[in-house]
Amino acid sequence: MRTARAASRRTRAAVGTPVWLFDLDNTLHAASHAIFPAINRLMTDYVARVAQVDRAHADRLRHDYTQRYGATLVGLLRHHAIDPHGFLREVHALGDLAPLVRAERGLSAWLRALPGRKLILTNGPEQYAREVLDALGIGKLFERVIAIEQMQDGRAWRAKPDRAMLRRVLRQAGVQPASAILVEDTRGHLKRYKRLGLRTVWMVGHLPPADDSAGQRMVGSGRPHYVDHRIRSLKSLHTSSGSRRHPCGNPVPGKRN
């Protein structure tokens, strides 16, 4: 009986401790500033070569694969014979990332002050993710990087927003969905993962102007049920938002917008 009660207390404590799942691109840094344009050009060139189509057709395929499968890589693997690791290396061959990275001032301090565990959950490759985190000076703040290589299920490649993949990687990381807070710029990912019981934060501060304008119109007509919080700055993770509860339960003392 005592053992059961102790296990129950440990479970309640684990659920009460927040685990932050941070997307990387356009969440922790403004990838649309320079990095995404460069990666998209390389991806379009790759798709054009593999599919033997012109660049306009290749660009449409790239967008279609991302929409249907979560990542261009997964679509290419389903429809073309490619080396996935070679693809990831080729389309992320950007050289020195430091001049390309743009982020909020104070990012490291805000992340360090957040209570709980912090993990990266990205559809990008691990080496690229770690290079971006190092360029931002925040690599040591995350206990784990869950990149697309870690999303594989046997020989099958997965990507966000695959629900079975997320359940599996959370289980491997010792994370209960009820404890997890997903901070992400892609609303489709938030919508799909809200059904697993995660709390959701939509980061819009780094979205391209067209996407941000669409988001502004959407918010004006009502907040979607799967978005718990909408923020423009990661600094807002330290403060409560109106009558809604703070993502991790309570605001960090001493922090204000």
N, C-alpha and C positions, 0 to 999 in steps of 0.2 A: 504493500500500500504506500509506504513512504517513497519507494522507488518510483511508483507511478506519479505521485504528487510532485516529486522533484523533477521528473521528466516533463510534466505539464508546466511547471514554473519555467524551466529552461526554454520550452517551446514558446511560451508567452513572451519571454524576454527577447528571444531571437526575432519574433515577429515585430516587436516594438523597436528594434534597432534598424534604422533605415539603411538600405543598400541602394546606392545611386548607380544607375546604368546610363552612362553618357554616350550618346552618339558622338561622332568625331567631327565630320565635315559639316559646315554651316551650323554647328551647335557650339563647339568649343573654339572654332575659328571661322573666319569668313572665307570659305573655300571658293565661293563664287567670284571673289575678287581676282584671283590669278590662277589658282591651282585647278579648279574645275575646267576652265577654258582649255588649259594645257592638256589635262587628262582626256577631255572629250575629243580634242583633235587627234590624239594618239589612238583612242578607241575607235574613232570613225575610220582612220587609216587602216587599222587592224581588221575591222569588219569588212571594209571594202576589199582588202586583199584576200581574206579567207572566203568570203561569199562571192567574190568576183563580180562585184557590182560597182556602180559609180558612187561618189562620196555622198550625194544627196540621198540615194537609196540606202546606203550604209548608215547614214545618220538616222533615218527613219527606223531601220532595224534596231539600232542601238537603243532608241527611245522605247520601241515596242518591247524589246527583251527586258528592259528595266521595269516597265509597267507590268508585264505579265509574270516575271519570275523574281523580281526584287533586285536583280543585278544582271548586267550585260553578260558577265561570265557564265551564269547559269543558262541563259538562253543560247549562248554559243555552244555550250557543251551538249545541249539537247538537240541542236540542229546542225552542228558542224563538228568535224573531227579536229579538235585543237588540243594543245598542251596547256592546261590551266595555269600551271606555274609560269610557263613562258609568257602567256598572255599578261599575267599580273606584273611580271617584271617589265615587260615592254611598255605597257601603258602607264606605268608609274615611274618611268625613267626620267625624272625631272631635275636631276642634279641637286644642287644646293637648295634646300627648301626655305632656308631662313629669309631670303628676300621676298619670297612669295607669300609667306604666312602673315596674316593680319588678324589681330584679336583684341579683345577689350583690355583696357588698362586695369591692372589690379586682379587679373584672372587668377593668378597663382594664389594670392592671399584669400580670395573668396572661396576657392575650392578647398584650400587647406582648412578653412574655418568651418566647413560643413561637417556636421556630425555623421558618423557612420562610415561604412565601407564605400569604396568608389571603384567602379569597373568601367572599362570602355567596351562598347558593343557596336561594331562597325562592319559594314559590308566591304570595306577596303582590306587590302592585305596587311599582314602583321608588320612587315618591315616598314612599309609606308606609314602606318599608324604610329609606330614608335619614333620614326624620324620626325613626324609632325609634333608629337608630344615633346620630344627633346628640343625642337626649334621653339616651342612655346615655353619651355622651361618648367613643364609640369609632369614629366614622365614618372617621377618618383612618388607622385600623389596617388597613383592608381595601382591597386594590388594585382590587377590582371587585365590583359588586353584580349578580348574575345573578338578575333578578326575572322574573315571569311574562311580561312584555313581551318579554324577551330569549329566552324559550323558544319563541317562535313559529317554525314551520317553514313558510316561505312565508306563505300566508294561514291556515294551521291553527294554532290555539292549543294548546299542550302544557303539561303540568305534571308535577311529580314525582308518581309514580315512573316516568314514561315513559323507557325505556332509550335509545331512539334519540335523544331530546332530550338526555339527559345526555352521550352520546358526542359529539354535535355541539357543545354548549356547551363541553365540556372541550377539544375540538380547537381551537375558536376562541380559548380562553384559553391555549392552549399547555400543557395539563396532560395528563400520561399517567396513565391509571387506576391503574397500579401505584404512583404517587407520591402518590395522593390519599387523604386521610383524611376521611371523612364523619362529622360530628358532628350528630346528629339525634335528635329526640324520638319520631318516628314509626317504629315497628318495621317496618311494611310497606315503607317506603322503604329502610331498611337491608337488608332481606331481598332486595329486587329488585336493588339496586345492588351487593350483595356479589358477585353473579354476574359483574360486569364487572371484578372484581379489586381494587376499592377496599377499604381498611381501614375498619372501621366502629366508631363509638363511640355507644352509646345513652345519651343524657342524660335522666335520669328525675327530676332534682331539682325541675323546675317542672311536672311532670304533675299534673293534678287528682287528688284523693285516690282516686277510684274506679279511675282508670287506673294509678296507682302501686301500689295494692293488687293489681291483677291482675298487674302486673309482678313484684311481690314473690313471688307464688305461682308464677309461671312460673320465676323464677330458682331458687326452692327446689326445683323438680323437674328442674333442669338448664338450662344456658345454651344457647340456640339457636346453631347453628353459624354463623349469619350475623352474630352480634354478637361482635366481638373484645373489646370493653370495655364495661362498664356503669358509669356514674358518676352521682353525685348532685350533684357540684359541678365546675365547669370548672377549679377549682384542681387536680383530680385528673389533668388532662392533663399535669401536670408531674412526676408520680410513676409508678413502675412499679406493676403490680397483681398481687401474688402471684407465681406462676410464669409468668404471661403477659407477653409483651414489651410494653413501652410502645408506644402507638400510633405514635409517630414513630421508634421504634427503640430509643432510650435516654432515660432521664429527664433533665430539665434539671438540671445540677449545682446543689447547694445548696438544692433545693426538696424539702420534705417535707409530708406531710399533717399 
